[in-house]
Amino acid sequence: MTDTVGAEKQLDPVWAWAPYEPDARRPWDLRWAGHLYRRAGFGATWEQLQQALKKGPQRTIDTLLRPEADLAAFNRTYEQYEEAAAGSIDSLRAWWLRRMIVTPHPLLEKMTLFWHGHFALSSAKVGSPLLMQRHVQLLRRGALGRFEPLLKAVARDPATLIWLDANDNRKARLDEQYARAILETFTLGPDKFSPQDVREAARALSGWSVFQNEFRFVEREHDAGVKQVLGQQGNFGGDDLLGIALEQPATARSLVRKLYRWLISETDVPDDGLIAPLAAPFAKDYDVLKLVETMLRSNWFFSLSAYRRRIKSPVEFAVGIVRPLEELVPTVHLGRDLAALGQNLYQPPSIRGWPGGRMWINKATVLGRSNLALALLAGAGAYGDKIDPAAVARRHGSATPQAAGRFLLDLFLQGDVAAKVAEGLLQMAAAPAESDAPRRLRQLAHGVVTLPEFQLA
């Protein structure tokens, strides 16, 4: 892929966040369509890639942001399934993975996963699959809405209070852990407040508690005295505290930086000059959809500074194999395999969520990813014969083994792989007997999805 325009060398933020318009130096092609679907979802089917080429980048982004499908009906159906599955975390995890695989709105699930890492509650401590199911539904409803109502809902969520030991939050026994999480993890970020701010914030939150798995405010346990938090003074309660945190410029900057890492690049630390044009308007309304839209449409998103600059999480890796191959697999088993690779949905490892980045890749996890891919593509065993790369290739007009091999390279990597590597992989498709071709294509698909390039989003 050729480099982008020279503006990247001396970056102009105005250019960076202006909408991408294809030209001779940056043509809209299969590689950029694949890049868009990896970041705004979990990879594309062949039909989606072909539609993207016809529509162009901006109309494709329109579809990802606001799908034409009946989302309300889809969500109602899956919420019923998830409510029925709320007896165990295994079942909830399985239904969420299934949802990621078949959803008509992949960006919504991708952003729900983002918020699951941002707020990072774990069922291991909450102890109630029902509360965790309600929590993730809350994240999904607010994933592409405004951050203010999402923050207020999460702060009052019984699962949040239990997770942070704040379910019995009394003025005589303040919970500074809860207050610190709101300031450091949920809003401002680290080093943007003082220990005194934490103590005063804990006073503002006193009286918030949980009774019979429901939030309640116990007025007699609320500290009604004057507090001084983040430079403001008053008789503040919990909602006042959240409002004050949202007024701090650091909150908008912190969230923009997190979303930059999620959608654009985790290999560079953007300077304040690049973040400021997004953070300033975001601070006015905290409209997440608008911010995500600006990022996805931008020149900077469609630049080499963003291309393959994120390591896929285990969930992104696995769903990125299954979804393009247009089938479902047993997701209870998949959830357990992903937990073994370090991403246990409903159980982030700490209040900071999953570290991501290079933490996903080591000798053990590289082998684990290879073994999971092998199991998914095997045609037998734990995942059965649900996935058949040869059948998908035939469905899209690639009937010969060689054509099917090229199809799989384009489907998973959009052809963006070194010629020698591609040639070696295509030799796998050359079966001595026609009957052996499906097995060879499974081997080829496994070879493709274990390449370093496929580990990158």
C-alpha positions as CSV (number, residue, x, y, z in Angstrom):
1,M,0.0,0.0,0.0
2,T,1.4,3.4,-0.9
3,D,1.9,6.0,1.7
4,T,-0.7,8.7,2.3
5,V,-0.3,12.4,1.6
6,G,2.6,14.4,3.0
7,A,0.4,16.0,5.5
8,E,1.0,13.1,7.8
9,K,4.6,14.0,8.2
10,Q,3.7,17.4,9.6
11,L,0.3,16.7,10.8
12,D,-2.4,19.3,10.3
13,P,-5.3,18.5,12.7
14,V,-7.8,20.2,10.4
15,W,-6.8,17.9,7.6
16,A,-6.6,14.9,9.9
17,W,-10.3,15.1,11.0
18,A,-11.7,16.3,7.7
19,P,-13.7,13.7,5.8
20,Y,-11.7,11.3,3.6
21,E,-12.2,11.7,-0.1
22,P,-10.6,9.0,-2.3
23,D,-8.1,10.2,-4.9
24,A,-5.3,8.8,-7.1
25,R,-3.0,8.6,-4.1
26,R,-5.5,7.2,-1.7
27,P,-8.0,5.2,-3.7
28,W,-11.0,3.5,-2.1
29,D,-10.3,-0.2,-2.5
30,L,-10.8,-3.6,-0.9
31,R,-8.0,-2.9,1.7
32,W,-9.6,0.2,3.1
33,A,-13.1,-1.4,3.1
34,G,-11.6,-4.3,5.1
35,H,-9.9,-1.8,7.5
36,L,-13.2,0.0,8.0
37,Y,-15.1,-3.2,8.8
38,R,-12.5,-4.4,11.2
39,R,-12.6,-1.2,13.2
40,A,-16.3,-0.5,13.1
41,G,-17.2,-4.1,13.5
42,F,-15.6,-7.6,13.6
43,G,-14.7,-8.0,9.9
44,A,-16.9,-8.1,6.8
45,T,-18.6,-10.8,4.7
46,W,-17.8,-10.9,1.0
47,E,-21.1,-9.3,0.2
48,Q,-20.4,-6.4,2.6
49,L,-17.0,-5.8,1.0
50,Q,-18.4,-5.8,-2.5
51,Q,-21.2,-3.4,-1.4
52,A,-18.7,-1.1,0.2
53,L,-16.7,-0.9,-3.0
54,K,-19.8,0.2,-4.9
55,K,-21.0,2.6,-2.3
56,G,-17.7,4.3,-1.5
57,P,-16.4,5.1,2.0
58,Q,-18.9,7.7,3.2
59,R,-22.1,5.8,2.2
60,T,-20.6,2.7,3.7
61,I,-20.0,4.5,7.0
62,D,-23.6,5.7,6.8
63,T,-24.7,2.1,6.8
64,L,-22.4,1.2,9.7
65,L,-23.6,4.1,11.8
66,R,-27.3,3.8,11.0
67,P,-28.2,0.4,9.5
68,E,-31.5,0.1,7.6
69,A,-32.3,-3.3,9.2
70,D,-35.1,-3.6,11.8
71,L,-32.8,-3.2,14.8
72,A,-35.6,-2.9,17.3
73,A,-36.9,-6.3,16.4
74,F,-33.4,-7.8,16.5
75,N,-32.7,-6.3,19.9
76,R,-36.0,-7.4,21.4
77,T,-35.4,-11.0,20.3
78,Y,-31.9,-11.1,21.7
79,E,-32.8,-9.3,24.9
80,Q,-35.4,-12.1,25.5
81,Y,-32.8,-14.7,24.8
82,E,-30.3,-13.0,27.2
83,E,-33.0,-12.6,29.9
84,A,-33.7,-16.3,29.7
85,A,-29.9,-17.0,29.8
86,A,-29.3,-14.9,32.9
87,G,-29.0,-17.9,35.1
88,S,-25.3,-18.4,34.2
89,I,-22.4,-16.3,33.0
90,D,-21.5,-19.1,30.5
91,S,-24.9,-18.7,28.8
92,L,-24.8,-14.9,28.8
93,R,-21.3,-14.9,27.3
94,A,-22.5,-17.3,24.6
95,W,-25.5,-15.1,23.7
96,W,-23.3,-12.0,23.4
97,L,-20.9,-13.8,21.1
98,R,-23.7,-15.1,19.0
99,R,-25.0,-11.5,18.8
100,M,-21.6,-10.2,17.7
101,I,-21.6,-12.8,14.9
102,V,-25.1,-12.2,13.5
103,T,-25.8,-8.6,14.4
104,P,-27.0,-6.2,11.7
105,H,-25.4,-3.4,13.7
106,P,-21.8,-4.5,14.3
107,L,-20.7,-1.0,15.4
108,L,-23.1,-1.1,18.3
109,E,-21.7,-4.4,19.6
110,K,-18.1,-3.1,19.1
111,M,-19.0,0.0,21.1
112,T,-20.7,-2.1,23.8
113,L,-17.5,-4.1,24.1
114,F,-15.6,-0.8,24.4
115,W,-17.8,0.4,27.3
116,H,-17.5,-3.1,28.9
117,G,-13.8,-2.4,29.1
118,H,-14.2,1.2,30.2
119,F,-16.6,0.5,33.1
120,A,-15.1,-3.0,33.6
121,L,-17.4,-4.7,36.1
122,S,-16.8,-8.4,36.7
123,S,-19.3,-11.1,37.5
124,A,-16.7,-12.7,39.7
125,K,-17.4,-10.1,42.3
126,V,-20.9,-8.9,41.4
127,G,-22.0,-12.5,41.9
128,S,-25.3,-12.2,40.0
129,P,-25.7,-13.1,36.3
130,L,-29.0,-11.2,36.2
131,L,-27.3,-8.0,37.4
132,M,-24.5,-8.5,34.8
133,Q,-27.0,-9.1,32.1
134,R,-28.9,-5.9,33.0
135,H,-25.5,-4.0,33.1
136,V,-24.4,-5.0,29.6
137,Q,-27.9,-4.2,28.3
138,L,-27.5,-0.7,29.9
139,L,-24.1,-0.4,28.1
140,R,-25.7,-1.4,24.8
141,R,-28.6,1.1,25.1
142,G,-26.1,3.9,25.7
143,A,-23.2,2.8,23.6
144,L,-23.8,5.3,20.8
145,G,-25.8,7.8,22.7
146,R,-24.7,10.7,24.9
147,F,-22.1,9.9,27.6
148,E,-23.8,11.9,30.4
149,P,-26.9,9.7,30.7
150,L,-24.8,6.6,30.3
151,L,-22.5,7.7,33.1
152,K,-25.3,8.5,35.4
153,A,-27.0,5.1,34.7
154,V,-23.8,3.2,35.3
155,A,-23.0,5.1,38.5
156,R,-26.4,4.1,39.9
157,D,-26.3,0.5,38.5
158,P,-26.5,-2.0,41.3
159,A,-23.8,-4.1,39.7
160,T,-21.5,-1.1,39.8
161,L,-22.1,-0.4,43.4
162,I,-21.6,-4.0,44.4
163,W,-18.4,-4.3,42.3
164,L,-17.0,-1.2,44.0
165,D,-18.1,-2.2,47.5
166,A,-20.4,0.7,47.6
167,N,-23.7,-1.1,48.0
168,D,-24.0,0.1,51.6
169,N,-22.5,3.6,51.3
170,R,-23.0,5.5,54.5
171,K,-21.9,8.9,55.7
172,A,-20.2,7.2,58.7
173,R,-18.5,4.7,56.4
174,L,-17.6,6.4,53.2
175,D,-16.5,4.4,50.1
176,E,-13.5,6.2,48.6
177,Q,-12.9,3.3,46.1
178,Y,-16.2,4.2,44.5
179,A,-15.4,7.9,44.3
180,R,-12.0,7.2,43.0
181,A,-13.3,4.9,40.2
182,I,-15.7,7.6,39.1
183,L,-13.0,10.3,38.9
184,E,-10.1,8.2,37.7
185,T,-11.6,5.5,35.5
186,F,-15.0,6.7,34.5
187,T,-14.3,10.4,33.8
188,L,-11.2,12.5,34.3
189,G,-8.4,9.9,34.1
190,P,-5.4,9.5,36.5
191,D,-3.6,12.4,38.1
192,K,-6.4,14.9,37.4
193,F,-7.6,15.3,41.0
194,S,-6.4,15.3,44.6
195,P,-6.9,12.9,47.5
196,Q,-9.1,15.6,49.0
197,D,-11.3,15.5,45.9
198,V,-11.7,11.8,46.4
199,R,-12.8,12.2,50.0
200,E,-15.2,15.0,49.2
201,A,-16.6,13.0,46.2
202,A,-17.2,10.1,48.6
203,R,-19.2,12.3,50.8
204,A,-21.3,13.5,47.9
205,L,-22.0,9.8,47.0
206,S,-23.0,8.8,50.5
207,G,-26.5,7.4,50.8
208,W,-26.3,5.6,47.4
209,S,-26.8,1.9,48.1
210,V,-28.4,-1.3,46.9
211,F,-31.4,-3.1,48.4
212,Q,-32.8,-6.3,46.9
213,N,-30.7,-5.8,43.8
214,E,-32.2,-2.4,43.1
215,F,-30.6,1.1,43.6
216,R,-31.9,3.2,46.4
217,F,-31.0,6.5,48.0
218,V,-31.1,6.5,51.8
219,E,-31.4,10.1,52.7
220,R,-30.5,9.7,56.4
221,E,-27.1,8.1,55.3
222,H,-26.3,11.1,53.0
223,D,-23.7,13.6,54.2
224,A,-25.6,16.9,53.8
225,G,-22.7,19.1,54.6
226,V,-20.9,21.5,52.2
227,K,-18.3,19.8,50.0
228,Q,-15.5,21.1,47.9
229,V,-14.8,19.0,44.8
230,L,-12.6,19.9,41.8
231,G,-12.6,23.6,42.7
232,Q,-16.4,23.8,43.3
233,Q,-18.2,24.2,46.6
234,G,-21.7,23.3,47.6
235,N,-24.0,20.8,49.2
236,F,-23.4,18.3,46.5
237,G,-25.1,14.9,46.0
238,G,-24.1,12.1,43.7
239,D,-25.6,13.5,40.6
240,D,-24.0,16.9,41.3
241,L,-20.6,15.1,41.5
242,L,-21.1,13.5,38.1
243,G,-22.1,16.8,36.6
244,I,-19.0,18.5,38.0
245,A,-16.8,15.7,36.6
246,L,-18.4,16.1,33.2
247,E,-17.6,19.8,33.3
248,Q,-13.9,19.2,33.6
249,P,-12.0,19.5,30.2
250,A,-10.0,16.4,31.3
251,T,-13.0,14.2,31.0
252,A,-13.7,14.9,27.4
253,R,-10.0,14.6,26.6
254,S,-9.7,11.3,28.4
255,L,-12.6,9.7,26.6
256,V,-11.4,11.0,23.2
257,R,-8.0,9.4,23.8
258,K,-9.6,6.1,24.8
259,L,-11.7,6.1,21.7
260,Y,-8.7,7.1,19.6
261,R,-6.9,4.0,20.9
262,W,-10.0,1.9,20.2
263,L,-10.9,3.1,16.7
264,I,-7.6,4.5,15.3
265,S,-4.3,3.5,16.8
266,E,-2.8,2.0,19.9
267,T,0.8,2.4,18.8
268,D,1.1,6.2,19.0
269,V,0.1,8.6,21.7
270,P,-1.7,11.5,20.0
271,D,-0.6,15.0,21.1
272,D,-3.0,17.6,22.5
273,G,-3.1,19.4,19.2
274,L,-4.6,16.3,17.5
275,I,-7.0,15.6,20.3
276,A,-8.3,19.2,20.9
277,P,-10.4,19.5,17.8
278,L,-12.4,16.5,18.9
279,A,-12.4,17.1,22.6
280,A,-13.8,20.6,22.5
281,P,-17.0,19.9,20.7
282,F,-17.4,16.6,22.5
283,A,-17.3,18.4,25.8
284,K,-20.4,20.4,24.8
285,D,-22.8,17.5,24.4
286,Y,-20.9,14.3,25.0
287,D,-22.5,12.8,21.8
288,V,-20.6,9.5,21.3
289,L,-22.1,8.8,17.9
290,K,-21.0,12.1,16.6
291,L,-17.5,11.6,17.9
292,V,-17.3,8.1,16.5
293,E,-18.6,9.3,13.2
294,T,-16.0,12.1,12.9
295,M,-13.2,9.5,13.6
296,L,-14.5,6.9,11.1
297,R,-15.0,9.5,8.3
298,S,-11.6,11.1,8.7
299,N,-8.5,11.4,6.7
300,W,-6.6,10.2,9.7
301,F,-8.6,7.0,10.0
302,F,-7.9,6.2,6.3
303,S,-4.2,6.8,6.7
304,L,-1.2,4.4,7.2
305,S,-0.9,5.8,10.7
306,A,-4.2,4.0,11.5
307,Y,-3.9,1.0,9.2
308,R,-3.2,-2.2,11.2
309,R,-2.2,-0.2,14.2
310,R,-4.3,-2.3,16.7
311,I,-3.8,-5.8,17.9
312,K,-7.1,-7.8,17.8
313,S,-8.4,-8.9,21.1
314,P,-9.3,-12.6,21.3
315,V,-13.0,-11.8,20.7
316,E,-12.1,-9.7,17.6
317,F,-9.9,-12.5,16.4
318,A,-12.5,-15.3,16.8
319,V,-15.5,-13.3,15.6
320,G,-13.4,-12.1,12.7
321,I,-13.0,-15.7,11.5
322,V,-16.6,-16.8,12.1
323,R,-18.5,-13.8,10.8
324,P,-16.9,-13.5,7.4
325,L,-17.5,-17.2,6.8
326,E,-21.2,-16.6,7.3
327,E,-22.0,-19.3,9.8
328,L,-22.6,-19.8,13.6
329,V,-20.6,-22.0,15.9
330,P,-21.3,-23.3,19.4
331,T,-20.7,-20.1,21.4
332,V,-20.7,-21.6,24.9
333,H,-17.6,-23.4,23.9
334,L,-16.2,-20.4,22.1
335,G,-16.7,-18.2,25.2
336,R,-14.6,-20.7,27.3
337,D,-11.9,-20.8,24.7
338,L,-11.7,-17.0,24.6
339,A,-11.5,-16.9,28.4
340,A,-8.5,-19.2,28.2
341,L,-6.9,-16.7,25.7
342,G,-7.4,-13.9,28.2
343,Q,-10.7,-12.3,27.3
344,N,-13.4,-13.6,29.6
345,L,-16.6,-11.6,28.7
346,Y,-18.4,-10.4,31.8
347,Q,-15.1,-10.8,33.8
348,P,-12.6,-8.1,32.9
349,P,-9.4,-8.6,35.0
350,S,-9.5,-5.3,36.9
351,I,-11.3,-2.0,37.2
352,R,-9.2,-0.8,34.3
353,G,-10.5,-3.5,31.9
354,W,-8.3,-5.4,29.5
355,P,-4.9,-3.7,28.9
356,G,-5.0,-4.7,25.3
357,G,-2.2,-4.0,22.8
358,R,0.9,-6.1,23.1
359,M,-0.5,-7.7,26.2
360,W,-2.7,-9.9,24.0
361,I,0.3,-11.5,22.3
362,N,2.9,-13.8,23.8
363,K,4.1,-17.3,23.0
364,A,1.2,-19.0,24.8
365,T,-1.5,-16.8,23.3
366,V,-0.1,-17.1,19.7
367,L,-0.2,-20.9,20.1
368,G,-3.7,-20.6,21.7
369,R,-5.0,-18.5,18.8
370,S,-3.6,-21.0,16.3
371,N,-5.3,-23.9,18.1
372,L,-8.6,-22.0,18.3
373,A,-8.5,-21.2,14.6
374,L,-7.7,-24.8,13.9
375,A,-10.6,-26.0,16.0
376,L,-13.0,-23.5,14.3
377,L,-12.0,-24.6,10.8
378,A,-11.5,-28.3,11.4
379,G,-14.8,-29.5,10.2
380,A,-15.1,-31.8,13.2
381,G,-14.6,-31.8,17.0
382,A,-15.9,-29.2,19.4
383,Y,-17.1,-26.8,16.7
384,G,-18.4,-29.5,14.4
385,D,-18.7,-28.8,10.7
386,K,-20.4,-25.4,11.0
387,I,-17.7,-23.6,9.1
388,D,-16.8,-24.6,5.5
389,P,-14.5,-22.2,3.7
390,A,-14.9,-24.1,0.3
391,A,-18.7,-23.7,0.5
392,V,-18.4,-20.0,1.1
393,A,-16.0,-19.6,-1.8
394,R,-18.4,-21.5,-4.1
395,R,-21.3,-19.4,-2.9
396,H,-19.5,-16.3,-4.2
397,G,-18.4,-17.7,-7.5
398,S,-15.0,-19.2,-6.7
399,A,-15.5,-22.8,-7.6
400,T,-11.9,-24.1,-8.4
401,P,-9.5,-24.7,-5.5
402,Q,-7.1,-22.0,-6.8
403,A,-9.9,-19.4,-7.1
404,A,-11.2,-20.4,-3.7
405,G,-7.8,-19.8,-2.2
406,R,-7.5,-16.3,-3.7
407,F,-11.0,-15.6,-2.5
408,L,-10.1,-16.5,1.1
409,L,-7.0,-14.3,0.9
410,D,-9.2,-11.4,-0.2
411,L,-11.9,-12.2,2.3
412,F,-9.7,-12.2,5.3
413,L,-6.8,-9.9,4.3
414,Q,-8.2,-8.1,1.3
415,G,-5.2,-9.4,-0.7
416,D,-2.9,-7.2,1.4
417,V,-0.1,-9.8,2.0
418,A,3.3,-10.3,0.6
419,A,3.4,-12.0,-2.8
420,K,5.7,-14.8,-1.6
421,V,3.5,-15.5,1.4
422,A,0.4,-15.6,-0.8
423,E,2.0,-17.9,-3.2
424,G,3.0,-20.3,-0.5
425,L,-0.6,-20.3,0.9
426,L,-2.1,-20.8,-2.5
427,Q,0.0,-24.0,-3.0
428,M,-2.1,-25.5,-0.1
429,A,-5.2,-25.2,-2.3
430,A,-3.6,-27.3,-5.1
431,A,-5.1,-30.7,-4.1
432,P,-3.9,-33.8,-6.1
433,A,-7.5,-34.9,-6.0
434,E,-10.7,-32.9,-6.2
435,S,-12.1,-34.7,-3.2
436,D,-9.2,-33.4,-1.1
437,A,-9.8,-29.7,-2.0
438,P,-12.1,-28.9,0.9
439,R,-9.5,-30.1,3.4
440,R,-6.8,-28.2,1.7
441,L,-8.9,-25.0,1.8
442,R,-9.4,-25.5,5.5
443,Q,-5.6,-25.7,5.9
444,L,-5.2,-22.6,3.7
445,A,-7.8,-20.6,5.8
446,H,-6.0,-21.6,9.0
447,G,-2.7,-20.4,7.4
448,V,-4.3,-17.1,6.5
449,V,-5.8,-16.4,10.0
450,T,-2.6,-17.3,11.8
451,L,-0.6,-14.8,9.8
452,P,0.7,-11.8,11.7
453,E,-1.4,-9.5,9.4
454,F,-4.6,-11.1,10.6
455,Q,-3.8,-10.5,14.2
456,L,-3.9,-6.7,13.5
457,A,-7.1,-4.7,13.2
